[in-house]
Amino acid sequence: MFPVDGRIGNGYTLGARQFIERFKVGLFVPMHFVASGFETAWRMKEFTDAKNIPFWGINREGETREIQ
């Protein structure tokens, strides 16, 4: 889980992009994005796809997923 919050303005994906560059990530789960809209978190998918990292594109508040 990593914060991807569009409320901070330009470059809001920078920290998350640095995170996936430096660490082995089995599933990227964005957090702290609801106030700026779900779509802001989905922007990370292009970066996780480039690294072959699964991305959980949360679509609604309270959504759950079983992780194996």
DAGIFEN-V440759 format. One record per residue. N is the residue number from 1. RES is the residue in three letters. SS is DSSP state (~ for helix, > for strand, _ for the rest). OMEGA is omega as a letter, one per 20 degrees, with the letter a starting at -180 (999 if undefined). NEAR is the number of other C-alpha atoms within 10 Angstrom. Layout:
# DAGIFEN-V440759
N RES SS OMEGA NEAR
N RES SS OMEGA NEAR
This chain:
# DAGIFEN-V440759
1 MET _ r 12
2 PHE > r 15
3 PRO > r 15
4 VAL _ a 26
5 ASP _ a 21
6 GLY ~ a 21
7 ARG ~ a 14
8 ILE ~ r 10
9 GLY _ a 8
10 ASN _ r 8
11 GLY _ a 12
12 TYR _ r 17
13 THR _ a 21
14 LEU ~ a 11
15 GLY ~ r 13
16 ALA ~ r 19
17 ARG ~ r 16
18 GLN ~ r 10
19 PHE ~ a 14
20 ILE ~ r 17
21 GLU ~ a 13
22 ARG ~ a 8
23 PHE _ r 8
24 LYS _ a 9
25 VAL _ a 17
26 GLY _ r 11
27 LEU > r 14
28 PHE > r 19
29 VAL > r 17
30 PRO > r 23
31 MET > r 14
32 HIS _ a 16
33 PHE _ a 17
34 VAL ~ a 19
35 ALA ~ a 10
36 SER ~ r 14
37 GLY _ a 15
38 PHE ~ a 20
39 GLU ~ r 14
40 THR ~ r 18
41 ALA ~ a 25
42 TRP ~ r 18
43 ARG _ r 14
44 MET _ a 22
45 LYS ~ r 18
46 GLU ~ a 11
47 PHE ~ r 17
48 THR ~ r 19
49 ASP ~ a 11
50 ALA ~ r 8
51 LYS _ a 12
52 ASN _ r 13
53 ILE _ r 16
54 PRO > a 14
55 PHE > r 19
56 TRP > r 16
57 GLY _ a 16
58 ILE _ a 18
59 ASN _ a 13
60 ARG _ r 10
61 GLU _ r 8
62 GLY _ r 6
63 GLU _ r 7
64 THR _ r 8
65 ARG _ r 7
66 GLU _ r 4
67 ILE _ a 5
68 GLN _ 999 3
